[in-house]
Amino acid sequence: MSFFYELADQYIDGEWRTGTGSWDIIDFNPFDGEKLAAITIATVQEVDLAYRAAERAQRSWATTGAYERREILERALRITGELRDDIVEAIIDELGGTRVKAEYEVRVAEEFLRDAIRRALRPPGSLLPALADGKENRLYRLPVGVIGVITPFNFPFLVAMKSVAPALALGNAVVVKPNQNAPISGGTLIAKIFEDAGLPAGLLNVVITDVAEIGDAFIEHPVPRVISFAGSDRVGRHVGAVAAGHFKRTILELSGNSALVVLEDADIDYAVEAAVHSRFVYQGQVCMAANRILVDRRVEQEFTEGFTAAVAALKTGDPRDPETRIGPVISTFQADALTALVDQAIAEGATALVRGRTRGNLVEPTVLTGLPDGSPLLSQEIFGPVALLMTFDGEDEAVRIANDTPYGLSGAVHTGSTERGVRFARRIASGMFHVNDSTVQDDPLVAFGGEKSSGLGRLNGEATVEAFTTQRWISVQHGRTAFPF
């Protein structure tokens, strides 16, 4: 077990402290049920202490030199590299992710740290032309102040770092509320890295708690000006509504129902590989995962044979086994829900081309086809290793099916013509769409976010600067303005 589990505590104003709540959050290994940590939850009082500490610390941090901020982020990157093996072990233990998944998560998080290092030296504003002679318009980019970050369980280290690192680089302070299933990977682990990097006390705080204890206090508190949330659309709607009532900006990365589309001229073997990865990476517990796999009827048989054979060969089991491709889902509740979903689909008339068993939290992959039109399963997010295969006749029908969902996060199309793929992608109402690749993509330089019920706002690259700074117009008149009265 990683030494990070010794950090099972709140981190507020540079101190590790026990919460004052009346009950504990128990952090379990989803594969074997081992108790990793017991954390006494934070109360509304601790949430207030964290935000007030962040508010105090941010005032001086905003005026700290860009090179000093960069130096701390560089140390955080170096420490992350030194601890990489331990972080990977923590992710495997706490999330049930395979080693391949855990190593990928840490590697991409390091890239986001590298980008944040560059952001620290970003020019703080611009000089714009003015209507009047002798006048200049200065547009300053200033930190918003304090940002509240709510992380999910599936990629907690990466998702937290995507907000924490650039927010600090741009002169903000942060309070993180990690998901209860990932309090270490999505919270205290990151606090430890920045503490060891020499980040001044109060700039990064972690409160481990539950809405049953604090209600909406994390969102409603008067200090944070931006709430960065990643999770389900159901919770995201609530976060957005509460934040809007207090005139707070929100960045909402929510659920998806992605389609991976295989056109008749695609490289079928490669499309099969991309589809298997897109659906089953981290047991399908990914917002960008390909819930629906759409295949042109002209290549249906060839693709289906290859896809079902590849899925049936996926090994389900211990995530520490290097041969394992499907580890446990996050909880027994999720395992039972997925089993019920498959039973429901078959009762509706679907055919199971591959039917996996459920053993504890291990849910073997399932491939379903023949769901009737209008089935609710076709339009909802399936957070687990269940793939829906659908056929279409021609591009227009593929576009219609791909868009027939309340979500619009990610997607992919496979075709022998790059420009045909781009034309197809432009017809899909989705924040992100990929030609001849997986639906699961992230890049520090490219705006990440969704349309429709998949969220509001964007992160990554310039979008992160937009999210975590505010603009201030200061004009300077070097001569005299001739006023009309």
N, C-alpha and C positions, 0 to 999 in steps of 0.2 A: 504494500500500500504506500502511495506517495506521501512524503512528509508534509505535503500541502494540507492534509487533513488535520494537522495540528493547528491550522489557522481557522478552525471552526468557530468563528466569533464575529462580532460586529467590528467594523473599522471606521472610527469616527474621529476626526480632527487629529489624525496621526497616531491614535492609540487603539490597541486591540482591547475590546471590552465586551463583557457579557450583556446580552439584552436583558431588559427588565420585565419582559412578558411572562405570562403564567404557564406557558407551554413551550415545547421544543419542536422544531422541525427536524425530522430524522432523515438523514441522507443515506439512501440504500444503493448498493450495487444492483442494477436491474437484472444481471445475469444470475448471480448466485444468492441474492438477498442479504449479503453481508452488510452489516451496519457500518457505514463509513464515518459518520459523525452525528452528533446531536447538538443542535444550535438553538439556544434560547432566543426566541424571536424578539425583534425590536418593536417597541411601542411607538405611538404617536410622538412621545417625548423624544425618543432617539431620532426619529425622522426629523424633528425640528432641530435637534442638536446638530445633525449632519448638514442640513441645509444652512443653518446659521454659520457653522464653521466654514462651509464653502463660500458663503457670501463674504465673510471677513477676509479669507485668504485670497479671494479672487481680486480684490481691490489692488493689492500690491503686485499680484501676478500679471495683471493687465499691463502694468508699466515696466515689467521685467524685460530686459533686452531679448530680442529674438534669438541671439546666439546662445544665451543662457538657457532659454527654453529648449532650443535644439540640443544642447549638450545633455540635458536630462533625458530627452527622448532617445538620444543615441545610447546612453547607458541602459535605458530600459530595453532597447533592442539587443544589446550585447548580453544582458542578463537573461533575456528570453532564450537566446541561442544557447547559453550555458546550461539552462534548465530544460532544454527542449525534451530530453528523454523523460524527465520527471513530469512535465506537462502532458506529454503523450500518455504516460501511465495514468495520470489523474483522469484524463478524458475517457480512457478505456474503462476504468473502474466506475466512474460516476455516471457515464452516459450509455455504457454498453456499446460504444462505437468500436468498430474494428480498428486494427492498428493502421491500416491504410487510410481510413477516415480521419483518425486522430492526427496522423502525421500531415495529412493534407491541411487540416484545420490550422495547425500551428504554423505551417509554412506560409499559408496565405495571410494569417494574422501578422507575421513578420513583415510581409510586403506592405501591409497597411501601416505598420509602424514606420517603415522606410518612407512611405509617402507623407506621413505626418511630419517627419523630420524636415522634409522639403517645404511643407506648408508653413513651418515655423518662420521661415525666411521670406514668405510671400510678401510682396509690396502691400503696405497697409491701406492704399487708396489710389486715387487717380485724379488727374487735373483735366477738367473739361472746358470747352469753349463757353463763352457767355454772350448773351444778347447785347449787353451794354459794353461800350468801349471802356478800357481801363479796369475791367473787372475780371476776376478769375473765380472759377467754381471748383472747389476742392471736395471730392467725394471720398470720405474716409470709411474704411471697413474696420469696425470695432467689435470686440467680443460681446456676445449677448449678455454674459454674466455667469449664471449657473444653469447647468443642464441636468435634467433628471433622465436617467437611462434605465429602461426596463428590458431585461434580456430574456430570451427564450431558452429552452433546454437543449435544443438540437445542435446548434453550433454556438454555444455560449461564449467560449473564449474569443472566437473570431468576431461575433456580432458585437460583443462588448468593446473589443479593441477598435472596431470600426467607428465607434462614437467617442470613446474615451481618448484615444491618442490624438485625433485631429482637434477635438474640443480643447484639450490642454495646449496643443501647439498654437492654437489661435487665441490663447489668452483667457480661456474660460476655466471654471471649476466644475466638478462633476460629482453627482451622487448617483450610485448604481444600486438598483434593486434587482438582484438576480432571481431567476426562476427557482422555485423551491426544489426542483429536481436537479439543479446544477448550481448550488450556492458557492461551491469552490471554483469550478471551472469558469463560471460566469461572473464571479465576484471577488472573493478574497484572494484568489491566485493572482489576479491582476493588481489588486491593492499591494500585495507583497512585492511584485516586480517593481512597481513605481516607488514604493517605500525604499527598497534597496537602491533604486536609482537616484535617490536624494530629492524626490519631489517634496516641496515644502508641505508641512502638515495642513490639513484642511482642504487641499485642492482636489483630492480624490477620497471619497467616502463610500463605504458599502454598508447598506442596511439590509439584513436578511429578515423578511417578515412576510405577512400574509394579509390579504384584504379583510379577512375575518377579524383581524386585530386592529388594523389601521384604517379600514374603509378606503376612502379616496384621498386620504391625507397626503400621500406621496405626490399626487397630481395637483391637488388644490392649494398646497402650501404656497404662500406668496412669493417665495424667493426664486424658484426656477422659472425661467422665461421660455424654455424649450423643453418639450418632453419627446424623447426618442424612444419609440416602442417597437418591438418586433414580437409578433405572436399571432393569435387567431383574429379573424375579422370580427368575431363576436365581441371579444374583449377590446379590440381596437376601436370599434364603434363607440364603446363606452368611454375609453380614454380620450378619444377625439372630442366627444360631446362635453365631457367635464372640463377639459382643457380650454375649449372654445368659450365656455361660460366664464372663464377667468382671463380671457384674451391672451392665452398662451399659444405659441407656435407648436405644431406637432409634426414629427416625422414618423409616419406609420408604415411599417413593413408588415403586411398582413398575408392572409392565406392565398393559396393559388389552386388552380385546377388546370395545369398546363397540358397542352397537346403537343405530342411529337408526331409530325406528319411525314409519311413516306410516300413520295410521288413515284410514278411508274418507272422513271428513268434513274432512280436512286441506285447507289451501290448497296445491294441488299445486305451483304455480310456486314459491311460497316454500319449500316442503319440498325441492324440487330444489336451490334455491340453498343452503339449509342443509346438505344432504347433500354437495354438492360441496365446500363449505368444510370440513365435518367430516371428510371422508375425505382431501382432498388438500392441506390447509394444510401447509406445509413438507414437501412430497413425501410426506405421510403418516407422517413420522417423529415422531409425537407419541403419547404414551401414551394420551391421551384420544380419539384419532382414531376415527372410526366404521368399524371393520373390517367390520361387517355392517349392511346397510341392509335393513330389513324393511318390506315393503309389503303392505297389504291387497290381496287378489286383485281386489277390485272396482275398484281404481284402478291396478292393476299396469301396464296398457298405457300409460295416460296418463303415469304417473310415469316408466316406463322410457324412453319416447320422449324425454321432456324431459331426463332425467338423462344418457342416453348422448350426446345431442346436445351438452349442456353440457360433458361430460367430453372428448368428441372435439375440442372447440374450445379446450381449454386449451393454451396454448403452452408447450412444453418447450424450455429452452435456457439461455442466459447469464443468471444471476440479476441481473446489472447492467442488463439490458434491462428497462425499465419495463413492457413487454408480457408478459414471462415470468411464468407462474404456477407452473410446475414446474421447479425447478432440479435440480442433481445430488443424488443420494443421497451419503451421507458417505464411501463408499469403494467400491473395485472389488469387494471381498468382498461388500458388501451388495448391489451391483448384480447380481452373479452369483447370489446367493442368491434374490433376487426373481425373476429370470428362471427359475431352476429351480423355484421355487414355482408360477409360472404354468404351466409345462410339466407339472408334477405334477398340478395341478388339471384341466387339459384331458385328461390321460391317465386321470384318474378319471371322466371323463364330463362335466365342466363345459363350458359354452359361453361363448366370449369374445364379448361384445357389442361391446366395444372392445378391441383388442389392440395395445398399445403396443410399440414397438421399444426395444431397449437399445443405447445408443451410448456406450461408455465408462462414465462414472458417471451419464449421463443415462438415466433409466428413464421412458419415456412411460407415461401412465396406462392401466390396464387395468380393464375391468369384466367380472366373471365371474358367471354364473348357472347354476343347475342342478347345483350340487354335490350329490353323493349324501349322504343322511343318514349320519352317523357319520364323515364325512370329517374328518381331523385339522385341516384348514385352517379349519374352522368354529369350532374352540375355541382356536386359538392366536392370538397377537398377530402381525399382519402389519405390519412397520415399513417401509412404503413405499407407493407410489401404486397399490395394487391394491384394488379394491372388490368385495365379495361381495354380490350382490343376491339376496334371498330373499323368498318370498311366504308369506302366512299367511291363514287363514280365521277372523276374529274375534279379539277381544281376548285370550281365554284362551290361544289358540295363540301369539299374539304374546308374551305374558308367558312362556310356557314356553320359547320359542326364545331370547328375550332373556336368560333366566336360565340357559340351557344352556351354561355356560362356567365354567371355574375362576376367572375374573376378575370383578371388580366395581368398576371405577373410575368410569366416567362413562357417560352415555347421554343420549338425547333422545327425545321423542315429539312428533309433530305432529298436531294435532287442531283442529277448529273450536270445541271447548268447553274452556275453561281448566280447569274443575274436573274434567272427565273426564280430562284430561291429568294432573292432580295425583293422582287416584285410581290411574291407571295407573302413575305414577312410584313411588307408595308400594308397589307390588307387586314392584318390581325390586330385587334384592339388589345394590345399588350404592351407593358412598359419595356419589355426586353424580348427579343426573338433572335434565334441563332440559326445560321445556315450551315448544314452539314456538321453538326456538333451536338453536344448534350444540351438539355434544357437547364442544367445546373451549372451556372457560371457566376463568377464574381471577379472584379478587377478593380484595383484601387483608383484607377484613373477614369473609369466610366460610370456615368450616373446609374444608380441602382434603385429601382422602385417599380411600382405597378400602377395600373389603371383600374377603374371601377372599384369593386370591393377589395381589391388587393392593396389598397393603401393610398396614402397622400405623401407628396414630397419625395425627395431623392437624397441619397447619400453617395459618397465616393467622389473624388476629384473636386472639380469646381462646385459641384452640387453640395458637397460638405461645407465648403466655405460659405455658400449661400445660406445653408441651414444653421450654422453656428456663429454667424456674425450678423451685425446690423449695419445699415448704411446711414451715415450722417453727412448731410450737405452743409458745408461751411463756405460761404462766399466772402470774397475780399474785394472791396472797392478801393483801388489805388488812387483814383482821382476824386471827383465830386459828381454825384448824381444830380441831374437837373430834374427836380420834382415838379409836377404840374401845378401844385398849389402849396 
